Amino acid sequence: MSSNQVIILDTTMRDGEQSPGVSMSLNEKVEIALMLEKLGVDVIEAGFAAASEGDFAAIQAVGRAVKDSTICSLSRAVERDIDLTAEAVGVAAMSRIHIVLSTSPIHMQHKLRMAPEQVLEQGVLAVKRARRYSDNVEFSCEDASRSDLDFLCRFVEAVIAAGASTVSLPDTVGYALPQEYGNLISHLLNHVPGADKVVLSAHCHNDLGMAVANSLSAIKAGARQVECTINGIGERAGNAALEEIVMALRTRQNHFGLQTRIQPQYLVPASQLVSGITGFQVQPNKAIVGRNAFSHQSGIHQDGMLKNPNTYQIMTAADVGWTNAPHMLVLSKHSGRNGYREYMRQLGFEFSSDRELDEAFLRFKRMADQKFPLDEADLRATVSKAA
């Protein structure tokens, strides 16, 4: 389906909650969902209705609380799961049933223990059952990136004919390379009847560190939905990070020519909320939402930033929701004279001459060689000759 709009499906509360060591309460899921709604997420995957009574209840609670995003639940391709999923999401103003079934040889043989034709038949029957409840049905071909391409094309054609409106092609184990994954999307669009009439979706895992790159490659190839999580949390090495995909599309508008509904000023608040609830701390150098993402410690970088922020920043901290802008400059032994002068100006010190600045800067350098980080008292001491 050709469009310049990329649908964002957030699966923080489903795939993200599958991160080893994470469990979210009903109230925590509602809190996250309301933040995702404010963020502008199109589809919120609130859980796995058949997993437990608690997950079922949480999905319903999210469905009742959220008004502006579509609420969906994952479901295996079996009648009981589909029925429970339909009941769970049915309370929402807008809802979706999301079915998953493996299509790769290794999964069909060793996990499902079914022949390919049996899998195809089960997938079609699952979509038809889901369509009894909703015309918004997504089908995920689990482990699509390791599936036989001819079989995958037949399978996708069959579930589209059965009524699926979105078809997801997960790189379930993070095996694909960006060009391979983009080519997979292109091949399906060019060879599967009806593929251009539905939304193809990317769902990438980060086992080789390429989840975001693979997702962007899929989008470039014609996928118009991407499934991702806040902070990139998820099974094993995690999922594609929502904040990185969104800001890549936004910052490189000249390359992609696409847009999302995401309000980027809520990216950092969403990241901090999920981090607080899960207990998973965001690494300092994490793109977009890490505390160092807009910080500068090198003297060369600080000098450039003070002259023109565009020299070392391709977006601003305020764009993505950082409110404590003074963290931009971090003073250390690597800092330069201009960075030191600006930081001291923020503390209320103005130097009357270059000589006074040079003497204070020398004292700062000597102190910075011995201690890191320097606190405000240390920095104030550098303007005293007794320091």
C-alpha angles and dihedrals in degrees: 000000000000115000139134089228119092114206113223115214111189116204099176091122095048113027090019092054088054088070107119106260098023128113125158127204123224092258092048091052091051090050092051092045092054089051091049089050090052088047089058100247110171099207125023115199098207100185147291107299095201094049096083144331088257093055091048091052092046092052090052091047090052090047092054094046100046121070107165102047131063112249120215139174129204118244135185114235093263129107098242093052093047093049092049091046092051090051093047097050094034092088092062124098088233122018144177135194112220116198125191130196130159121249104176120104093238092052095043093049102039106024106028095025089209135127117250093251090053090051091050091050092048091050093052093047090049093054092047091052092049090050088063086071106029144009089214102082125155122195122200119202096209114220090011092157090064095041126112103264097222092049091045090054091051091047095049091047090052097050091046090052089049091057111272110151096189126037119194122202105199124201084209099179098032092248102133128095118224096253092046093050094046090049090052091057092045092049093053092047091050100041109030117082109235095014090116090057096058135052116264112209135205120219112176134179124208105228092127094030094254104105095113094041091050092048092051091047089053091050091050089051093053109278108141100190128056125192114212146143138233109265089003093273119164146103116345107331091004139242134290109294113246094210093054095049093047095049093044090056091045098044094042096044087137090063103038103028088205137118143199135206091242117129099216096200087076096054096092094043089050091049093050092047093052092044091052094048097044097037089229107136117216112242112247094240095047110136116256099352104040115108091240095048092100100023126109125200104161116093092226091053094045092052091050092047092052091051096044124346090213090071091077107008127069092186135014129252090237091056091069099035107272108147101177096076096167088079086077092094120050115187120219140132087288093060123106136226096264093049091050092048093050093047091050089048088057087054090053101261122130120184116225095209143009089251092057089049092048093051093048091046091053090052089049092052092051091050093046090054089060103037141032132214102027116211126213093266090055092051093048088052091059091070091059118086088219091063 
